[in-house]
C-alpha cells in the first residue's frame, strides 16, 4: 500500500468541532507537523474533510 505524507498548514481555530476531531485523529496538533499514513479510503476521506487545512504528498 502506498504512503501519504500529511502536513498541517493552517490553524483549526474557529473551525467546526468535527474538523478539529478529524485533525486530532490524523495525529496533527501543531502547524508544520507532518505525519505519514497508508493511502486507504478511510484516511483519504478524513483528508478530504480538512483539505483546506492540510497539505498532502504521495510517497
Biopython code that builds the backbone (N, CA, C, O; Angstrom):
import numpy as np
from Bio.PDB.StructureBuilder import StructureBuilder

atoms = [
    (1, "UNK", "N", (0.839, -1.171, 0.000)),
    (1, "UNK", "CA", (0.000, 0.000, 0.000)),
    (1, "UNK", "C", (0.892, 1.245, 0.000)),
    (1, "UNK", "O", (1.942, 1.274, 0.642)),
    (2, "UNK", "N", (0.459, 2.254, -0.721)),
    (2, "UNK", "CA", (1.228, 3.500, -0.819)),
    (2, "UNK", "C", (1.102, 4.308, 0.465)),
    (2, "UNK", "O", (0.129, 4.182, 1.208)),
    (3, "UNK", "N", (2.090, 5.125, 0.703)),
    (3, "UNK", "CA", (2.081, 6.002, 1.875)),
    (3, "UNK", "C", (1.803, 7.427, 1.418)),
    (3, "UNK", "O", (2.161, 7.811, 0.305)),
    (4, "UNK", "N", (1.167, 8.201, 2.276)),
    (4, "UNK", "CA", (0.991, 9.628, 2.022)),
    (4, "UNK", "C", (1.538, 10.395, 3.217)),
    (4, "UNK", "O", (1.507, 9.910, 4.348)),
    (5, "UNK", "N", (2.037, 11.587, 2.954)),
    (5, "UNK", "CA", (2.571, 12.461, 3.991)),
    (5, "UNK", "C", (1.616, 13.649, 4.110)),
    (5, "UNK", "O", (1.371, 14.366, 3.140)),
    (6, "UNK", "N", (1.084, 13.842, 5.317)),
    (6, "UNK", "CA", (0.106, 14.902, 5.571)),
    (6, "UNK", "C", (0.747, 15.936, 6.490)),
    (6, "UNK", "O", (1.272, 15.589, 7.548)),
    (7, "UNK", "N", (0.707, 17.208, 6.087)),
    (7, "UNK", "CA", (1.278, 18.294, 6.872)),
    (7, "UNK", "C", (0.189, 19.308, 7.179)),
    (7, "UNK", "O", (-0.545, 19.723, 6.283)),
    (8, "UNK", "N", (0.082, 19.708, 8.436)),
    (8, "UNK", "CA", (-0.880, 20.733, 8.834)),
    (8, "UNK", "C", (-0.301, 22.091, 8.468)),
    (8, "UNK", "O", (0.797, 22.434, 8.905)),
    (9, "UNK", "N", (-1.028, 22.867, 7.670)),
    (9, "UNK", "CA", (-0.522, 24.156, 7.203)),
    (9, "UNK", "C", (-1.350, 25.345, 7.690)),
    (9, "UNK", "O", (-0.907, 26.489, 7.590)),
    (10, "UNK", "N", (-2.537, 25.086, 8.210)),
    (10, "UNK", "CA", (-3.383, 26.176, 8.711)),
    (10, "UNK", "C", (-3.942, 25.807, 10.073)),
    (10, "UNK", "O", (-4.020, 24.632, 10.433)),
    (11, "UNK", "N", (-4.330, 26.831, 10.823)),
    (11, "UNK", "CA", (-4.841, 26.642, 12.179)),
    (11, "UNK", "C", (-6.265, 26.104, 12.163)),
    (11, "UNK", "O", (-7.012, 26.306, 11.206)),
    (12, "UNK", "N", (-6.628, 25.415, 13.246)),
    (12, "UNK", "CA", (-8.002, 24.916, 13.374)),
    (12, "UNK", "C", (-8.844, 25.805, 14.296)),
    (12, "UNK", "O", (-9.949, 25.424, 14.685)),
    (13, "UNK", "N", (-8.331, 26.974, 14.640)),
    (13, "UNK", "CA", (-9.110, 27.922, 15.442)),
    (13, "UNK", "C", (-10.294, 28.406, 14.606)),
    (13, "UNK", "O", (-10.151, 28.676, 13.414)),
    (14, "UNK", "N", (-11.446, 28.510, 15.232)),
    (14, "UNK", "CA", (-12.707, 28.923, 14.593)),
    (14, "UNK", "C", (-13.162, 27.942, 13.513)),
    (14, "UNK", "O", (-13.818, 28.339, 12.550)),
    (15, "UNK", "N", (-12.820, 26.675, 13.670)),
    (15, "UNK", "CA", (-13.293, 25.623, 12.775)),
    (15, "UNK", "C", (-14.300, 24.771, 13.521)),
    (15, "UNK", "O", (-14.268, 24.722, 14.751)),
    (16, "UNK", "N", (-15.197, 24.096, 12.805)),
    (16, "UNK", "CA", (-16.170, 23.225, 13.478)),
    (16, "UNK", "C", (-15.474, 22.121, 14.269)),
    (16, "UNK", "O", (-14.367, 21.702, 13.931)),
    (17, "UNK", "N", (-16.128, 21.664, 15.308)),
    (17, "UNK", "CA", (-15.568, 20.636, 16.184)),
    (17, "UNK", "C", (-15.244, 19.354, 15.419)),
    (17, "UNK", "O", (-14.274, 18.672, 15.749)),
    (18, "UNK", "N", (-16.035, 19.019, 14.410)),
    (18, "UNK", "CA", (-15.771, 17.802, 13.645)),
    (18, "UNK", "C", (-14.437, 17.884, 12.912)),
    (18, "UNK", "O", (-13.732, 16.881, 12.799)),
    (19, "UNK", "N", (-14.083, 19.066, 12.412)),
    (19, "UNK", "CA", (-12.797, 19.224, 11.731)),
    (19, "UNK", "C", (-11.648, 19.145, 12.729)),
    (19, "UNK", "O", (-10.599, 18.584, 12.413)),
    (20, "UNK", "N", (-11.826, 19.693, 13.922)),
    (20, "UNK", "CA", (-10.800, 19.606, 14.956)),
    (20, "UNK", "C", (-10.564, 18.154, 15.344)),
    (20, "UNK", "O", (-9.420, 17.735, 15.520)),
    (21, "UNK", "N", (-11.634, 17.388, 15.476)),
    (21, "UNK", "CA", (-11.515, 15.974, 15.838)),
    (21, "UNK", "C", (-10.856, 15.167, 14.722)),
    (21, "UNK", "O", (-10.111, 14.224, 14.988)),
    (22, "UNK", "N", (-11.131, 15.539, 13.475)),
    (22, "UNK", "CA", (-10.512, 14.849, 12.351)),
    (22, "UNK", "C", (-9.008, 15.075, 12.341)),
    (22, "UNK", "O", (-8.243, 14.138, 12.113)),
    (23, "UNK", "N", (-8.574, 16.310, 12.588)),
    (23, "UNK", "CA", (-7.135, 16.586, 12.654)),
    (23, "UNK", "C", (-6.481, 15.822, 13.795)),
    (23, "UNK", "O", (-5.373, 15.306, 13.645)),
    (24, "UNK", "N", (-7.159, 15.748, 14.932)),
    (24, "UNK", "CA", (-6.623, 15.005, 16.074)),
    (24, "UNK", "C", (-6.514, 13.520, 15.748)),
    (24, "UNK", "O", (-5.535, 12.871, 16.117)),
    (25, "UNK", "N", (-7.516, 12.983, 15.058)),
    (25, "UNK", "CA", (-7.499, 11.566, 14.687)),
    (25, "UNK", "C", (-6.386, 11.266, 13.688)),
    (25, "UNK", "O", (-5.850, 10.158, 13.671)),
    (26, "UNK", "N", (-6.036, 12.244, 12.858)),
    (26, "UNK", "CA", (-4.926, 12.071, 11.927)),
    (26, "UNK", "C", (-3.581, 12.187, 12.630)),
    (26, "UNK", "O", (-2.553, 11.799, 12.075)),
    (27, "UNK", "N", (-3.584, 12.721, 13.854)),
    (27, "UNK", "CA", (-2.344, 12.858, 14.609)),
    (27, "UNK", "C", (-1.676, 14.204, 14.441)),
    (27, "UNK", "O", (-0.487, 14.349, 14.727)),
    (28, "UNK", "N", (-2.434, 15.200, 13.976)),
    (28, "UNK", "CA", (-1.874, 16.530, 13.736)),
    (28, "UNK", "C", (-2.264, 17.476, 14.861)),
    (28, "UNK", "O", (-3.446, 17.642, 15.161)),
    (29, "UNK", "N", (-1.262, 18.096, 15.483)),
    (29, "UNK", "CA", (-1.513, 19.018, 16.579)),
    (29, "UNK", "C", (-1.056, 20.429, 16.254)),
    (29, "UNK", "O", (-1.815, 21.383, 16.430)),
    (30, "UNK", "N", (0.182, 20.573, 15.781)),
    (30, "UNK", "CA", (0.754, 21.890, 15.550)),
    (30, "UNK", "C", (0.904, 22.171, 14.059)),
    (30, "UNK", "O", (1.022, 21.248, 13.254)),
    (31, "UNK", "N", (0.901, 23.440, 13.703)),
    (31, "UNK", "CA", (1.133, 23.835, 12.323)),
    (31, "UNK", "C", (2.565, 23.456, 11.953)),
    (31, "UNK", "O", (3.503, 23.713, 12.708)),
    (32, "UNK", "N", (2.715, 22.850, 10.795)),
    (32, "UNK", "CA", (4.023, 22.407, 10.342)),
    (32, "UNK", "C", (4.321, 20.960, 10.682)),
    (32, "UNK", "O", (5.296, 20.399, 10.183)),
    (33, "UNK", "N", (3.507, 20.347, 11.516)),
    (33, "UNK", "CA", (3.705, 18.948, 11.895)),
    (33, "UNK", "C", (3.337, 18.042, 10.725)),
    (33, "UNK", "O", (2.351, 18.284, 10.029)),
    (34, "UNK", "N", (4.129, 17.004, 10.516)),
    (34, "UNK", "CA", (3.917, 16.066, 9.418)),
    (34, "UNK", "C", (3.752, 14.657, 9.966)),
    (34, "UNK", "O", (4.480, 14.240, 10.868)),
    (35, "UNK", "N", (2.787, 13.926, 9.412)),
    (35, "UNK", "CA", (2.575, 12.525, 9.762)),
    (35, "UNK", "C", (2.469, 11.712, 8.475)),
    (35, "UNK", "O", (2.136, 12.244, 7.416)),
    (36, "UNK", "N", (2.755, 10.424, 8.582)),
    (36, "UNK", "CA", (2.623, 9.516, 7.443)),
    (36, "UNK", "C", (1.557, 8.483, 7.749)),
    (36, "UNK", "O", (1.493, 7.938, 8.851)),
    (37, "UNK", "N", (0.715, 8.221, 6.745)),
    (37, "UNK", "CA", (-0.347, 7.227, 6.867)),
    (37, "UNK", "C", (-0.397, 6.405, 5.596)),
    (37, "UNK", "O", (0.124, 6.813, 4.558)),
    (38, "UNK", "N", (-1.023, 5.251, 5.682)),
    (38, "UNK", "CA", (-1.295, 4.437, 4.499)),
    (38, "UNK", "C", (-2.356, 5.141, 3.660)),
    (38, "UNK", "O", (-3.198, 5.867, 4.189)),
    (39, "UNK", "N", (-2.308, 4.922, 2.357)),
    (39, "UNK", "CA", (-3.264, 5.539, 1.435)),
    (39, "UNK", "C", (-4.509, 4.666, 1.354)),
    (39, "UNK", "O", (-4.712, 3.944, 0.378)),
    (40, "UNK", "N", (-5.354, 4.742, 2.407)),
    (40, "UNK", "CA", (-6.583, 3.954, 2.450)),
    (40, "UNK", "C", (-7.780, 4.870, 2.211)),
    (40, "UNK", "O", (-7.669, 6.082, 2.392)),
    (41, "UNK", "N", (-8.905, 4.320, 1.812)),
    (41, "UNK", "CA", (-10.094, 5.155, 1.605)),
    (41, "UNK", "C", (-10.526, 5.905, 2.864)),
    (41, "UNK", "O", (-11.030, 7.024, 2.772)),
    (42, "UNK", "N", (-10.337, 5.304, 4.032)),
    (42, "UNK", "CA", (-10.713, 5.959, 5.285)),
    (42, "UNK", "C", (-9.866, 7.200, 5.521)),
    (42, "UNK", "O", (-10.398, 8.266, 5.832)),
    (43, "UNK", "N", (-8.557, 7.069, 5.376)),
    (43, "UNK", "CA", (-7.653, 8.198, 5.578)),
    (43, "UNK", "C", (-7.910, 9.274, 4.532)),
    (43, "UNK", "O", (-7.914, 10.461, 4.858)),
    (44, "UNK", "N", (-8.122, 8.882, 3.289)),
    (44, "UNK", "CA", (-8.363, 9.867, 2.232)),
    (44, "UNK", "C", (-9.681, 10.611, 2.467)),
    (44, "UNK", "O", (-9.786, 11.791, 2.134)),
    (45, "UNK", "N", (-10.680, 9.945, 3.032)),
    (45, "UNK", "CA", (-11.924, 10.620, 3.379)),
    (45, "UNK", "C", (-11.708, 11.651, 4.469)),
    (45, "UNK", "O", (-12.293, 12.733, 4.431)),
    (46, "UNK", "N", (-10.862, 11.316, 5.447)),
    (46, "UNK", "CA", (-10.552, 12.267, 6.513)),
    (46, "UNK", "C", (-9.783, 13.461, 5.958)),
    (46, "UNK", "O", (-10.031, 14.603, 6.345)),
    (47, "UNK", "N", (-8.851, 13.192, 5.053)),
    (47, "UNK", "CA", (-8.062, 14.271, 4.450)),
    (47, "UNK", "C", (-8.952, 15.187, 3.619)),
    (47, "UNK", "O", (-8.772, 16.404, 3.644)),
    (48, "UNK", "N", (-9.906, 14.623, 2.886)),
    (48, "UNK", "CA", (-10.776, 15.463, 2.060)),
    (48, "UNK", "C", (-11.685, 16.349, 2.908)),
    (48, "UNK", "O", (-12.135, 17.400, 2.452)),
    (49, "UNK", "N", (-11.950, 15.926, 4.132)),
    (49, "UNK", "CA", (-12.781, 16.718, 5.031)),
    (49, "UNK", "C", (-12.055, 17.966, 5.528)),
    (49, "UNK", "O", (-12.682, 18.987, 5.809)),
    (50, "UNK", "N", (-10.712, 17.874, 5.634)),
    (50, "UNK", "CA", (-9.921, 19.003, 6.140)),
    (50, "UNK", "C", (-8.860, 19.426, 5.121)),
    (50, "UNK", "O", (-7.788, 19.898, 5.502)),
    (51, "UNK", "N", (-9.154, 19.259, 3.823)),
    (51, "UNK", "CA", (-8.147, 19.539, 2.801)),
    (51, "UNK", "C", (-7.737, 21.008, 2.741)),
    (51, "UNK", "O", (-6.682, 21.322, 2.191)),
    (52, "UNK", "N", (-8.537, 21.910, 3.289)),
    (52, "UNK", "CA", (-8.188, 23.327, 3.312)),
    (52, "UNK", "C", (-7.230, 23.659, 4.450)),
    (52, "UNK", "O", (-6.717, 24.776, 4.520)),
    (53, "UNK", "N", (-6.983, 22.699, 5.344)),
    (53, "UNK", "CA", (-6.091, 22.912, 6.483)),
    (53, "UNK", "C", (-4.783, 22.130, 6.364)),
    (53, "UNK", "O", (-3.849, 22.372, 7.129)),
    (54, "UNK", "N", (-4.705, 21.198, 5.419)),
    (54, "UNK", "CA", (-3.532, 20.326, 5.319)),
    (54, "UNK", "C", (-2.970, 20.319, 3.905)),
    (54, "UNK", "O", (-3.625, 20.737, 2.950)),
    (55, "UNK", "N", (-1.740, 19.832, 3.799)),
    (55, "UNK", "CA", (-1.075, 19.615, 2.523)),
    (55, "UNK", "C", (-0.760, 18.127, 2.438)),
    (55, "UNK", "O", (-0.331, 17.532, 3.426)),
    (56, "UNK", "N", (-0.967, 17.518, 1.273)),
    (56, "UNK", "CA", (-0.799, 16.073, 1.111)),
    (56, "UNK", "C", (0.217, 15.800, 0.008)),
    (56, "UNK", "O", (0.139, 16.370, -1.080)),
    (57, "UNK", "N", (1.174, 14.915, 0.306)),
    (57, "UNK", "CA", (2.165, 14.463, -0.672)),
    (57, "UNK", "C", (2.127, 12.939, -0.713)),
    (57, "UNK", "O", (1.991, 12.286, 0.321)),
    (58, "UNK", "N", (2.249, 12.381, -1.911)),
    (58, "UNK", "CA", (2.336, 10.929, -2.019)),
    (58, "UNK", "C", (3.801, 10.528, -2.021)),
    (58, "UNK", "O", (4.654, 11.260, -2.524)),
    (59, "UNK", "N", (4.085, 9.375, -1.463)),
    (59, "UNK", "CA", (5.467, 8.895, -1.403)),
    (59, "UNK", "C", (5.688, 7.832, -2.429)),
    (59, "UNK", "O", (6.792, 7.300, -2.538)),
]
sb = StructureBuilder()
sb.init_structure("model")
sb.init_model(0)
sb.init_chain("A")
sb.init_seg("    ")
for serial, (resi, resn, name, xyz) in enumerate(atoms, 1):
    if name == "N":
        sb.init_residue(resn, " ", resi, " ")
    sb.init_atom(name, np.array(xyz, "f"), 0.0, 1.0, " ", f" {name:<3s}", serial, name[0])
structure = sb.get_structure()
